[in-house]
Amino acid sequence: GYKILVIFPTALVKRAWMNDLHKLFGLSPKEDIGLIQRETWRIGEHFTLASMATLQNRRDRWDELFREFGTLILDEVQGISAPNLYSFVSRFTGKYLVGATATNLRNGRSIPELELTFGQAVAKMDANDTPTANSVPIDRIEVINTSFIYDLDSEDAINWHSLALEMAADE
């Protein structure tokens, strides 16, 4: 029953959230999902995605956000600078706080600011690359430069099926 604020550090992470929310819940990125980025400040009914850089520049509106959201998710949390992250998280008054990262190590050592900000990890999953019958070892991949161009609207996600069909039809 709580609105969810998702903080993203990069446009790529934002796009992934937009795509996943559309696929999982049928939400329209432009109408159903709120967005806080640059000049845009639109709160969604259930989900709002926010750029950490924009939030840092709009500290005067933080209290408005804290009244609005009960769940805060910080994706790719290791990519957000510790002072900015801590100042926002320490003032968040909602019920749920989730810090998600696939990289909890820096130079082989744990990142202390993650544990200081979020506490001990509740769950951890290690993913390993396991060869399969049709996998290709990375050292066997050869880069071949071509003049192929795939037209993509910068706001849209890549339609992988369409891209594959265009690549197959290209000389």
C-alpha positions in Angstrom: 0.0 0.0 0.0 3.0 2.3 0.0 4.1 4.4 -3.0 7.6 3.4 -4.2 10.4 5.9 -5.0 13.2 4.3 -7.0 16.4 6.3 -7.2 18.6 5.6 -10.2 22.2 6.7 -10.9 22.2 6.4 -14.7 19.8 6.6 -17.6 20.5 3.0 -18.4 19.2 1.9 -15.0 16.1 4.2 -15.4 15.4 2.6 -18.8 15.6 -0.9 -17.3 13.1 0.1 -14.5 10.7 1.6 -17.1 10.9 -1.5 -19.2 10.4 -3.9 -16.3 7.5 -1.9 -14.8 5.9 -2.0 -18.2 6.4 -5.7 -18.7 5.4 -6.8 -15.2 2.5 -4.4 -14.5 1.6 -3.0 -17.9 2.4 0.5 -16.7 2.9 3.1 -19.4 6.3 4.9 -18.9 4.9 8.3 -19.9 1.5 8.1 -18.1 1.7 5.7 -15.2 5.3 6.0 -13.9 6.3 9.2 -12.2 9.7 10.7 -13.1 11.9 13.2 -11.3 14.7 14.2 -13.6 16.1 17.5 -14.8 13.1 19.8 -15.3 10.5 17.0 -14.8 8.9 16.5 -11.4 6.0 14.1 -11.8 4.9 11.8 -9.0 3.3 8.5 -10.1 0.3 6.8 -8.5 2.4 3.8 -7.5 6.0 4.2 -8.8 8.2 7.2 -9.3 11.8 7.0 -10.7 14.2 9.7 -9.5 17.6 10.8 -10.6 20.0 11.2 -7.6 21.6 14.1 -9.4 18.2 15.9 -9.7 17.4 15.1 -6.0 20.6 16.7 -4.9 19.8 19.9 -6.8 16.2 20.0 -5.3 16.9 19.5 -1.6 14.1 22.0 -1.0 11.5 19.4 -2.1 12.8 16.4 -0.1 10.2 16.8 2.6 7.5 16.6 -0.1 8.9 13.3 -1.2 9.2 11.9 2.3 5.5 12.6 2.9 4.6 10.9 -0.3 6.5 7.7 -0.3 6.7 4.7 2.1 9.2 2.7 0.2 12.6 3.8 -1.1 14.6 1.7 -3.5 18.1 2.7 -4.4 19.3 0.7 -7.4 23.0 0.3 -8.3 23.6 1.9 -4.9 27.3 1.5 -5.2 27.3 4.1 -8.0 25.9 6.9 -5.9 28.4 9.0 -3.9 28.3 8.2 -0.2 27.6 11.8 1.1 24.7 12.3 -1.3 23.3 8.9 -0.6 23.6 9.2 3.2 22.1 12.7 3.4 19.0 11.6 1.5 18.6 8.2 3.2 19.1 9.4 6.7 16.2 11.9 6.3 13.8 9.3 4.7 10.9 8.7 7.0 9.2 5.8 5.1 8.8 2.3 6.3 10.9 0.3 3.8 14.4 1.0 2.6 16.0 -1.2 -0.1 19.6 -0.7 -1.3 20.2 -3.0 -4.3 23.6 -3.7 -5.9 25.3 -6.3 -7.9 28.6 -5.0 -6.8 29.2 -4.9 -3.1 33.0 -5.0 -3.4 35.4 -2.4 -4.5 39.0 -3.6 -5.4 38.1 -6.9 -3.7 37.0 -5.3 -0.4 33.6 -4.5 0.9 32.2 -1.0 0.5 31.8 0.2 4.1 29.4 3.0 3.2 26.8 0.5 2.0 26.7 -1.3 5.4 26.8 2.0 7.3 23.9 3.3 5.4 21.7 0.2 5.0 23.0 -2.2 7.7 23.8 -5.8 7.2 22.7 -7.4 3.9 19.4 -9.2 4.3 19.9 -11.4 1.3 22.8 -12.1 -1.1 22.9 -14.0 -4.3 26.0 -15.0 -6.2 25.6 -15.5 -9.9 28.1 -17.6 -11.8 28.6 -17.9 -15.5 28.0 -21.6 -16.3 28.8 -22.8 -19.8 25.9 -24.4 -21.7 25.7 -26.4 -24.9 25.1 -23.2 -27.0 27.2 -20.6 -25.1 30.2 -19.0 -26.6 33.4 -18.3 -24.6 34.0 -14.5 -24.5 37.5 -15.0 -26.0 36.0 -16.5 -29.1 33.9 -13.5 -29.9 35.2 -11.4 -32.8 34.1 -7.8 -33.3 33.3 -7.0 -36.9 32.6 -3.3 -37.7 29.8 -2.8 -40.3 27.8 0.1 -41.6 24.5 -1.3 -40.2 22.4 1.3 -38.4 19.4 0.5 -36.3 17.0 3.5 -35.9 15.9 3.8 -32.3 13.9 6.6 -30.6 16.0 7.6 -27.6 13.0 7.3 -25.3 12.1 3.8 -26.4 13.6 0.5 -25.3 15.3 -1.6 -27.8 12.9 -4.0 -29.5 15.2 -7.0 -29.7 13.0 -9.0 -32.0 12.8 -6.1 -34.5 16.6 -5.5 -34.2 17.3 -9.2 -34.9 15.0 -9.2 -37.9 16.7 -6.0 -39.4 20.2 -7.4 -38.7 19.3 -10.7 -40.4 17.9 -8.9 -43.5 20.9 -6.6 -43.7 23.6 -7.5 -46.2 
